[in-house]
Amino acid sequence: MTAIAVTIAGSDSGGGAGIQADLKSFSANGVYGASVLTALTAQNTLGVTAIHDVPTDFVRAQMDAVFSDLEVKATKIGMLSQVPIIEEVAAGLKRHQTGPVVLDPVMVAASGDPLLVDSAVASLMSELLPLADVITPNLHEAARMLETDMAASEEDMFDQAQRLIGLGAKSVLLKGGHGTSDESADLFLTGAGEPLWLREKRIATDNTHGTGCTLSSAIAAGLAKGEGLSEAVIAAKAYIHQAICHSDELQIGKGHGPVHHFHAFWGK
């Protein structure tokens, strides 16, 4: 049986993040990808110039079409900018067999442009957090979810991951890529397990557009193939590290370019 994963997220017209990054990540990790669009962005490597939210009835129609036909093994959720869309996606997850759910609480683009309105944060926490098998916030997103300052140390990261578990998350991959040390350390924590630190040397590059989307969809790809959650997280971390390492091989746009999803295939 072909492993299938679905991304429920916004579109990045520049191709580096959003559903475009998710589908590339699925494919690079050996999984067939389907999609449900929640928003359209006018976006490139320099920033986001406009956002058009997809009507909720059309979000519902897409979910019903995809999940009623395809044997979905994992679902990744990305950009959901408005409360009604969050509520519609939550209802769809309860209505269908989705496989394990990876929630990437996308709030701000790599350019700094906001992608989630303030009023939607509480809805994301109440509606989707309990339905996700793992959430993948970066340091900024975790701080916004907890209404606190951004973690400044690994001790802070552990504390915030524990607090997110206490608020209903089954497991958390707290990404340390926005930290300032020479090492990029991510923390994976479950409600019952010991903390797992995933460390890689920080790569000096401006081409990190779509990093969070790519990582979360790589986790979903692993889950779709039947990997355990810890195994999928470890493999996804290794994949995104190499995608960043090879990102300067691409020459895309004038701003923050994308990671290289197909580094293992192009030029071989």
N, C-alpha and C positions, 0 to 999 in steps of 0.2 A: 504494500500500500504506500502510495506517495505521501510523504510528510507535507502537510499544509499548515501554514500559519497565516493569520489575518492581522493587518494593521488597521486600527481605527484612529485616524489622525488627520492633520492638515496637510495640504499640498504646498511644497516649496517650488515656486516657478523656476528658481535657479538650479534646482536638482540636487542640492547638497544635503538637505535635511528633510524632515517630514516623511511623507509616504514614499517619496523617491528614495531617500536613504534607507528606509525600512525594507523596501522591495529589493534594493541592491544587496543589503545585508542578508536578507533571507536567501537570496540566490547564491551569494558567495559562500554561504554556510550549508548549501545543499538542500534547501527547502523551497517548495513552491509557495509563492506569496499571492494573497488576495488583499483587497483593500476596501475600506469604508471611509469616504472623505467627510470630514466634519467642518472644514474651512478651506478656502482658497486664499493664498497670500500672493501679493505682488512683491517678490523678494529676489534679491541677488546676493552676491558676496559682500555688498556694501551695507545692506539693511533691508528693512521691510517698509514698503511705501503704502500698502493698503491691505486690508483683511476683509474678506467677504464670507460670512458664516453661512454654511449650508442649512437650509430650512430643516427643522426637526423631523417633519414627516418624510423628507427624502433621506435623512440619516436612517430612520426606521426602515424605509423601503430597501435601502442598501443592505442593512444588517439582515433583514428577513431573506433577501435574495441569496446572500452569500452563505449564511448558516443553514438555510433549508436545503441547500444542494451539496455543498462541499463538506467533506468529513474533516473538520477543523481540529487540529491537535494542539494548537496554542494560539493565544490572542495577545497582541501588544496594543496598548492604548497610549496615544501621544497627545497632541494638541487638542484640547477641548476648551474653547475660549469663553463660553457663556453657560449660565446655569441651565437653561432649557435643554441644551445639547448634552450636558453632563447627565441630567435626569433621563434623557432618552436613551443614552448609551447604557446607563445602569439598568434600565428596564429591559433592554435588549439582551444584556448579559444574563439576566435572570430568566429570560424567555427561551434562550437557546443553549445548546451544548457547545461551549467555547474552548474546552481544554483549559490548561493553566493560564492565568492572566498575569501579564507583566504591565504594570502601570508606571509610565514615565511622566511625572507631573510637570509637563512643559509649561514654563511660565514666562521665560525671556529668551529671545533669540541670541545667537552668538554676538550679534551686532549691538546688543543691549536693548533692542526694541521689545516692548511688553507684548506677550501673546495670550495672557490670561487676565481678565478683569478682576479687581479685588473682590467683588461680590461672589465670584465663582470659587474662591479658595475654600470657603467653608463647605460649599456643596460638594466639591471634589473630595474633601475629607470625610463627609458623612455618607455620601452615596457610593463612592468607588473604592475608598480605602479598604472597607471590609470585604470587597469582592475580589481583591487582587491577591495573588499568591506571593508576589514580590513587588515592591515599589523601588524606583531607582532615582531618587532626587539627588541633585548636586548640592553643594554647600549653600548656595543662595536659596534654592527651592526649599530645602529642609528648614532653613531659618524662617522663611515666609510661612510655611505650613505651621510652624510652632510659634510664630509671632515673637521671635527672639533674635539675638545677634548671630551672625554667621560664625560657625565653629572656627576657632583659631588654633586648635591643637587636636591631637588624636583623642585626648581625654574628652574634649568637647564633642567630637564626632561620636564617640561611644555613648555619651550621655544623650545626645539628640536622637541617635538611632534607637536607644532604649525607650525614649519618650514617644517616638513614633509607633513602636510596638505597643506601648501602653495605650495609645489612641486607637488601636484596632488593626494595625498592619500585621500581617502574618510573618513577613520577613522584609528586611530592608537592605538594599545595596546603596550605601551612602558614598557618593563619588567625591573624591578629594582633588579632582583636577583643577579646581579654582583656588587651591592653596598656593602658598608661596615658597615651599621648600623645594629642594632639588629632586625630591621623590614624589611621584603621584601615588598616593595611598588611598585605596577604596576599602570601605568596611562592609562586610557582609554579616548580617546578624539575623538570627531567627529567634522566635520566642523561647525556644527550648535549648538552642545550641550555643556553643562557645563562639566568640567573635572570630571571624576569619578575615585577616588583613591581606589584601592583594596589592603588592607593591611593584612599581616599575619606575625606572629612571624617567624623569620628566624630559620630554622632547622639545627642543627649541624650534618652534615653528608657529607661524600665524595661521596655518591651514588646519583648523580644528572645527570648521563648520559641520554640524551634523553629528558630532561625537556622541552626544547623549542618545540621540535617536538610533544611531548605529549600534551602540552597546546594548540598549534594551531590546532591540529587534534581534540581535545575535543571541541573547538569552532566550527569547521566544523560539528562535530556530532550534536551539539545543533541546528545549522542552518538547517541541514538535517531533523531534527525532527520538524521543523517549529517554533523554538524559535526565538524571536527577537534578534538582535545583542547584545544589552546590557545584556539581560537575558543569552544568550549563553556564553558571556565573563565571567559573574559573576559565572555561574555554572562551567565553565572550570577552573577558578582560584581555586574554592573550591576543585575540583577533583584533580588538580595537587598538591595542598597543602597536601592532604591526601596521595597521591601516594608517595610524598617525605617523609612524616611522617613515612610511613611504609616501606621505602626502605631498612632499615637495617634488615628487616626480611628475605631479600634475601641474598644469599652468591654467588655472580656471579663475577668471575674473580679476578685479583690481583690489579686492578686500580680503576678508577671511575666506580662503578657499576650502574645499571639502577634504575630508580624509579619503584615502584611496581604498575604496571597498574591494576592488578586484586586484589588489597588489599581488596576489598569489597566481594570477592568471594572465594578466597583460604582460606582453613582452617575453613570454616563455617560449 
